[in-house]
């Protein structure tokens, strides 16, 4: 996703986008809440 966004914002990617994909838009960046990425505690 980051590579795609960088490519369509820099030259020559901007030129290709303008010529071939004029409606291409940057992809949305998503974030995840910290509590969702926490590893569950396991007791044996």
Order of alpha helices (4+ residues) and beta strands (2+ residues): alpha-alpha
